[in-house]
């Protein structure tokens, strides 16, 4: 597993999420950030509130996560929850947090999807991302964050 601050991907282009995390993408709508993670609006939302939380450290995808990354995943989830609260989402029983499993990823940089309300997810997103066998999604469970 090779991780670093900002990574050049195939073709010599910088990873778009590294650019956002490093503050060099002027089009990203950053909602909140700290020294380890950044939360911003998804450019192709699947729900009224669809945010992505990425680590500043380049990790390719969730298949690279190891036990030592547990605190990072919790931090990512907590930042997503904070972004929802800051945007007046209060019903945490109607949200979804999770990672896509490769090869069903659009950007090769670990990113947590934060979706709310779950009950108002767009039909095509439910079919494309969360139901069919052609795409996989790992849900981050809130009760696991509290234990």
Contact map, one row per residue, 1 for C-alpha under 8 A:
111000000000000000000000000000000000000000000000000000000000000100000000000000000000000000000000000000000000000000000000000000000000000000000000000
111100000000000000000000000000000000000000000000000000000010000000000000000000000000000000000000000000000000000000000000000000000000000000000000000
111110000000000000000000000000000000000000000000000000001111000000000000000000000000000000000000000000000000000000000000000000000000000000000000000
011111100000000000000000000000000000000000000000000000001110000000000000000000000000000000000000000000000000000000000000000000000000000000000000000
001111100000000001000000000000000000000000000000000000011100000000000000000000000000000000000000000000000000000000000000000000000000000000000000000
000111110000011001100100000000000000000000000000000000011100000000000000000000000000000000000000000000000000000000000000000000000000000000000000000
000111111000011001000000000000000000000000000000000000000100000000000000000000000000000000000000000000000000000000000000000000000000000000000000000
000001111101111000000000000000000000000000000000000000000000000000000000000000000000000000000000000000000000000000000000000000000000000000000000000
000000111111111000000000000000000000000000000000000000000000000000000000000000000000000000000000000000000000000000000000000000000000000000000000000
000000011111100000000000000000000000000000000000000000000000000000000000000000000000000000000000000000000000000000000000000000000000000000000000000
000000001111100000000000000000000000000000000000000000000000000000000000000000000000000000000000000000000000000000000000000000000000000000000000000
000000011111110000000000000000000000000000000000000000000000000000000000000000000000000000000000000000000000000000000000000000000000000000000000000
000000011111111000000000000000000000000000000000000000000000000000000000000000000000000000000000000000000000000000000000000000000000000000000000000
000001111001111101100000000000000000000000000000000000000000000000000000000000000000000000000000000000000000000000000000000000000000000000000000000
000001111000111111100000000000000000000000000000000000000000000000000000000000000000000000000000000000000011100000000000000000000000000000000000000
000000000000011111110000100000000000000000000000000000000000000000000000000000000000000000000000000000000010000000000000000000000000000000000000000
000000000000001111111000000000000000000000000000000001000000000000000000000000000000000000000000000000000010100000000000000000000000000000000000000
000011100000011111111100000000000000000000000000000000011100000000000000000000000000000000000000000000000000100000000000000000000000000000000000000
000001000000011111111111100000000000000000000000000000000000000000000000000000000000000000000000000000000000000000000000000000000000000000000000000
000000000000000111111111100100000000000000000000000000000000000000000000000000000000000000000000000000000000000000000000000000000000000000000000000
000000000000000011111111000000000000110000000000000001110000000000000000000000000000000000000000000000000000000000000000000000000000000000000000000
000001000000000001111111000000000000000000000000000000010000000000000000000000000000000000000000000000000000000000000000000000000000000000000000000
000000000000000000111111110000000000000000000000000000000000000000000000000000000000000000000000000000000000000000000000000000000000000000000000000
000000000000000000111111110000000000000000000000000000000000000000000000000000000000000000000000000000000000000000000000000000000000000000000000000
000000000000000100110011111100000000000000000000000000000000000000000000000000000000000000000000000000000000000000000000000000000000000000000000000
000000000000000000000011111100000000000000000000000000000000000000000000000000000000000000000000000000000000000000000000000000000000000000000000000
000000000000000000000000111110000000000000000000000000000000000000000000000000000000000000000000000000000000000000000000000000000000000000000000000
000000000000000000010000111111000000000110000000000000000000000000000000000000000000000000000000000000000000000000000000000000000000000000000000000
000000000000000000000000001111100000000110000000000000000000000000000000000000000000000000000000000000000000000000000000000000000000000000000000000
000000000000000000000000000111111000011110000000000000000000000000000000000000000000000000000000000000000000000000000000000000000000000000000000000
000000000000000000000000000011111000011110000000000000000000000000000000000000000010000000000000000000000000000000000000000000000000000000000000000
000000000000000000000000000001111100011100000000000000000000000000000000000000100010000000000000000000000000000000000000000000000000000000000000000
000000000000000000000000000001111111111000000000000000000000000000000000000000100000000000000000000000000000000000000000000000000000000000000000000
000000000000000000000000000000011111110000000000000000000000000000000000000000000000000000000000000000000000000000000000000000000000000000000000000
000000000000000000000000000000001111100000000000000000010000000000000000000000000000000000000000000000000000000000000000000000000000000000000000000
000000000000000000000000000000001111110000000000000000111000000000000001000000000000000000000000000000000000000000000000000000000000000000000000000
000000000000000000001000000000001111111000000000000011110000000000000000001100100000000000000000000000000000000000000000000000000000000000000000000
000000000000000000001000000001111101111100000000000011110000000000000000000000000000000000000000000000000000000000000000000000000000000000000000000
000000000000000000000000000001111000111110000000001111000000000000000000000000110010000000000000000000000000000000000000000000000000000000000000000
000000000000000000000000000111110000011111000000001110000000000000000000000000000000000000000000000000000000000000000000000000000000000000000000000
000000000000000000000000000111100000001111101000011100000000000000000000000000000000000000000000000000000000000000000000000000000000000000000000000
000000000000000000000000000000000000000111111000011100000000000000000000000000000000000000000000000000000000000000000000000000000000000000000000000
000000000000000000000000000000000000000011111000000000000000000000000000000000000000000000000000000000000000000000000000000000000000000000000000000
000000000000000000000000000000000000000001111100000000000000000000000000000000000000000000000000000000000000000000000000000000000000000000000000000
000000000000000000000000000000000000000011111111111000000000000000000000000000000000000000000000000000000000000000000000000000000000000000000000000
000000000000000000000000000000000000000000011111110000000000000000000000000000000000000000000000000000000000000000100000110010000000000000000000000
000000000000000000000000000000000000000000001111110000000000000000000000000000000000000000000000000000000000000000111101110000000000000000000000000
000000000000000000000000000000000000000000001111110000000000000000000000000000000000000000000000000000000000000000111001100000000000000000000000000
000000000000000000000000000000000000000000001111111000000000000000000000000000000001000000000000000000000000000001111000000000000000000000000000000
000000000000000000000000000000000000000011001111111100000000000000000000000000000000000000000000000000000000000011110000000000000000000000000000000
000000000000000000000000000000000000001111001000111110000000000000000000000000010000000000000000000000000000000011100000000000000000000000000000000
000000000000000000000000000000000000001111000000011111000000000000000000000000010000000000000000000000000000001111000000000000000000000000000000000
000000000000000000000000000000000000111100000000001111100000000000000000000110110000000000000000000000000000001111000000000000000000000000000000000
000000000000000010001000000000000000111000000000000111110000000000000000000100000000000000000000000000000000111100000000000000000000000000000000000
000000000000000000001000000000000001110000000000000011111110000000000001000100000000000000000000000000000000011000000000000000000000000000000000000
000011000000000001001100000000000011110000000000000001111100000000000000000000000000000000000000000000000000000000000000000000000000000000000000000
001111000000000001000000000000000001000000000000000000111110000000000000000000000000000000000000000000000000000000000000000000000000000000000000000
001111100000000001000000000000000000000000000000000000111111000000000000000000000000000000000000000000000000110000000000000000000000000000000000000
011100000000000000000000000000000000000000000000000000101111110100000000000000000000000000000000000000000000110000000000000000000000000000000000000
001000000000000000000000000000000000000000000000000000000111111100000000000000000000000000000000000000000001110000000000000000000000000000000000000
000000000000000000000000000000000000000000000000000000000011111110000000000000000000000000000000000011000001111000000000000000000000000000000000000
000000000000000000000000000000000000000000000000000000000011111110000000000000000000000000000000001111000000010000000000000000000000000000000000000
000000000000000000000000000000000000000000000000000000000001111110000000000000000000000000000000000011000000000000000000000000000000000000000000000
100000000000000000000000000000000000000000000000000000000011111111000000000000000000000000000000000000000000000000000000000000000000000000000000000
000000000000000000000000000000000000000000000000000000000000111111111000000000000000000000000000000000000000000000000000000000000000000000000000000
000000000000000000000000000000000000000000000000000000000000000111111100000000000000000000000000000000000000000000000000000000000000000000000000000
000000000000000000000000000000000000000000000000000000000000000011111100000000000000000000000000000000000000000000000000000000000000000000000000000
000000000000000000000000000000000000000000000000000000000000000011111110000000000000000000000000000000000000000000000000000000000000000000000000000
000000000000000000000000000000000000000000000000000000000000000011111111100000000000000000000000000000000000000000000000000000000000000000000000000
000000000000000000000000000000000000000000000000000000000000000001111111110000000000000000000000000000000000000000000000000000000000000000000000000
000000000000000000000000000000000000000000000000000000000000000000011111111000000000000000000000000000000000000000000000000000000000000000000000000
000000000000000000000000000000000001000000000000000000100000000000001111111100000000000000000000000000000000000000000000000000000000000000000000000
000000000000000000000000000000000000000000000000000000000000000000001111111110000000000000000000000000000000000000000000000000000000000000000000000
000000000000000000000000000000000000000000000000000000000000000000000111111111000000000000000000000000000000000000000000000000000000000000000000100
000000000000000000000000000000000000100000000000000000000000000000000011111111100000000000000000000000000000000000000000000000000000000000000000000
000000000000000000000000000000000000100000000000000011100000000000000001111111110000000000000000000000000000000100000000000000000000000000000000000
000000000000000000000000000000000000000000000000000010000000000000000000111111111000000000000000100000000000000100000000000000000000000000010000000
000000000000000000000000000000000000000000000000000000000000000000000000011111111100000000000000000000000000000000000000000000000000000000000000000
000000000000000000000000000000011000101000000000000010000000000000000000001111111110000000000000000000000000000000000000000000000000000000000000000
000000000000000000000000000000000000001000000000001110000000000000000000000111111111000000000000000000000000000001000000000000000000000000000000000
000000000000000000000000000000000000000000000000000000000000000000000000000011111111100000000000000000000000000001000000000000000000000000000000000
000000000000000000000000000000000000000000000000000000000000000000000000000001111111110000000000000000000000000000000000000000000000000000000000000
000000000000000000000000000000110000001000000000000000000000000000000000000000111111111000000000000000000000000000000000000000000000000000000000000
000000000000000000000000000000000000000000000000100000000000000000000000000000011111111111000000000000000000000000010000000000000000000000000000000
000000000000000000000000000000000000000000000000000000000000000000000000000000001111111111000000000000000000000000000000000000000000000000000000000
000000000000000000000000000000000000000000000000000000000000000000000000000000000111111110000000000000000000000000000000000000000000000000000000000
000000000000000000000000000000000000000000000000000000000000000000000000000000000011111110000000000000000000000000000000000000000000000000000000000
000000000000000000000000000000000000000000000000000000000000000000000000000000000001111111000000000000000000000000000000000000000000000000000000000
000000000000000000000000000000000000000000000000000000000000000000000000000000000001111111110000000000000000000000010000000000000000000000000000000
000000000000000000000000000000000000000000000000000000000000000000000000000000000001100111110000000000000000000000000000000000000000000000000000000
000000000000000000000000000000000000000000000000000000000000000000000000000000000000000011111110000000000000000000001000000000000000000000000000000
000000000000000000000000000000000000000000000000000000000000000000000000000000000000000011111110000000000000000000000000000000000000000000000000000
000000000000000000000000000000000000000000000000000000000000000000000000000000000000000000111110000000000000000000000000000000000000000000000000000
000000000000000000000000000000000000000000000000000000000000000000000000000000000000000000111111000000000000000000011110000000000000000000000000000
000000000000000000000000000000000000000000000000000000000000000000000000000000000000000000111111100000000000000001111110000000000000000000000000000
000000000000000000000000000000000000000000000000000000000000000000000000000000000000000000000111110000000000000011111100000000000000000000110000000
000000000000000000000000000000000000000000000000000000000000000000000000000010000000000000000011111000000000000111100000000000000000000000111000000
000000000000000000000000000000000000000000000000000000000000000000000000000000000000000000000001111100000000000111000000000000000000000011110000000
000000000000000000000000000000000000000000000000000000000000010000000000000000000000000000000000111110000000011110000000000000000000000011110000000
000000000000000000000000000000000000000000000000000000000000010000000000000000000000000000000000011111011000000000000000000000000000001111000000000
000000000000000000000000000000000000000000000000000000000000111000000000000000000000000000000000001111111000000000000000000000000000001111000000000
000000000000000000000000000000000000000000000000000000000000111000000000000000000000000000000000000111111000000000000000000000000000000100000000000
000000000000000000000000000000000000000000000000000000000000000000000000000000000000000000000000000011111000000000000000000000000000000000000000000
000000000000000000000000000000000000000000000000000000000000000000000000000000000000000000000000000111111100000000000000000000000000011100000000000
000000000000000000000000000000000000000000000000000000000000000000000000000000000000000000000000000111111111000000000000000000000000000000000000000
000000000000000000000000000000000000000000000000000000000000000000000000000000000000000000000000000000011111000000000000000000000000000000000000000
000000000000001110000000000000000000000000000000000000000000000000000000000000000000000000000000000000001111100000000000000000000000000000000000000
000000000000001000000000000000000000000000000000000000000001100000000000000000000000000000000000000000001111110000000000000000000000000000000000000
000000000000001011000000000000000000000000000000000001000111100000000000000000000000000000000000000000000011111000000000000000000000000000000000000
000000000000000000000000000000000000000000000000000001100111110000000000000000000000000000000000001000000001111100000000000000000000000000000000000
000000000000000000000000000000000000000000000000000111100000100000000000000000000000000000000000001000000000111110000000000000000000000000000000000
000000000000000000000000000000000000000000000000000111000000000000000000000110000000000000000000111000000000011111000000000000000000000000000000000
000000000000000000000000000000000000000000000000011110000000000000000000000000000000000000000001111000000000001111100000000000000000000000000000000
000000000000000000000000000000000000000000000000111110000000000000000000000000011000000000000011110000000000000111110000000000000000000000000000000
000000000000000000000000000000000000000000000111111000000000000000000000000000000000000000000011100000000000000011111100100000000000000000000000000
000000000000000000000000000000000000000000000011110000000000000000000000000000000001000010000111000000000000000001111111100000000000000000000000000
000000000000000000000000000000000000000000000011100000000000000000000000000000000000000000100111000000000000000000111111100000000000000000000000000
000000000000000000000000000000000000000000000010000000000000000000000000000000000000000000000111000000000000000000111111100000000000000000000000000
000000000000000000000000000000000000000000000000000000000000000000000000000000000000000000000110000000000000000000011111100000000000000000000000000
000000000000000000000000000000000000000000000011000000000000000000000000000000000000000000000000000000000000000000011111110000000000000000000000000
000000000000000000000000000000000000000000000111000000000000000000000000000000000000000000000000000000000000000000111111111011000000000000000000000
000000000000000000000000000000000000000000000110000000000000000000000000000000000000000000000000000000000000000000000001111111000000000000000000000
000000000000000000000000000000000000000000000000000000000000000000000000000000000000000000000000000000000000000000000000111111100000000000000000000
000000000000000000000000000000000000000000000000000000000000000000000000000000000000000000000000000000000000000000000000011111110000000000000000000
000000000000000000000000000000000000000000000100000000000000000000000000000000000000000000000000000000000000000000000000111111111100000000000000000
000000000000000000000000000000000000000000000000000000000000000000000000000000000000000000000000000000000000000000000000111111111110000000000000000
000000000000000000000000000000000000000000000000000000000000000000000000000000000000000000000000000000000000000000000000001111111111000000000000000
000000000000000000000000000000000000000000000000000000000000000000000000000000000000000000000000000000000000000000000000000111111111001000000000000
000000000000000000000000000000000000000000000000000000000000000000000000000000000000000000000000000000000000000000000000000011111111001110000000000
000000000000000000000000000000000000000000000000000000000000000000000000000000000000000000000000000000000000000000000000000011111111001110000000000
000000000000000000000000000000000000000000000000000000000000000000000000000000000000000000000000000000000000000000000000000001111111101000000000000
000000000000000000000000000000000000000000000000000000000000000000000000000000000000000000000000000000000000000000000000000000111111111100000000000
000000000000000000000000000000000000000000000000000000000000000000000000000000000000000000000000000000000000000000000000000000000011111100000000000
000000000000000000000000000000000000000000000000000000000000000000000000000000000000000000000000000000010000000000000000000000000001111100000000000
000000000000000000000000000000000000000000000000000000000000000000000000000000000000000000000000000110010000000000000000000000011111111110000000000
000000000000000000000000000000000000000000000000000000000000000000000000000000000000000000000000000111010000000000000000000000001101111111000000000
000000000000000000000000000000000000000000000000000000000000000000000000000000000000000000000000011110000000000000000000000000001100001111100000000
000000000000000000000000000000000000000000000000000000000000000000000000000000000000000000000000011110000000000000000000000000000000000111110000000
000000000000000000000000000000000000000000000000000000000000000000000000000000000000000000000001111000000000000000000000000000000000000011111000000
000000000000000000000000000000000000000000000000000000000000000000000000000010000000000000000001111000000000000000000000000000000000000001111101000
000000000000000000000000000000000000000000000000000000000000000000000000000000000000000000000000100000000000000000000000000000000000000000111111100
000000000000000000000000000000000000000000000000000000000000000000000000000000000000000000000000000000000000000000000000000000000000000000011111110
000000000000000000000000000000000000000000000000000000000000000000000000000000000000000000000000000000000000000000000000000000000000000000001111111
000000000000000000000000000000000000000000000000000000000000000000000000000000000000000000000000000000000000000000000000000000000000000000011111111
000000000000000000000000000000000000000000000000000000000000000000000000010000000000000000000000000000000000000000000000000000000000000000001111111
000000000000000000000000000000000000000000000000000000000000000000000000000000000000000000000000000000000000000000000000000000000000000000000111111
000000000000000000000000000000000000000000000000000000000000000000000000000000000000000000000000000000000000000000000000000000000000000000000011111
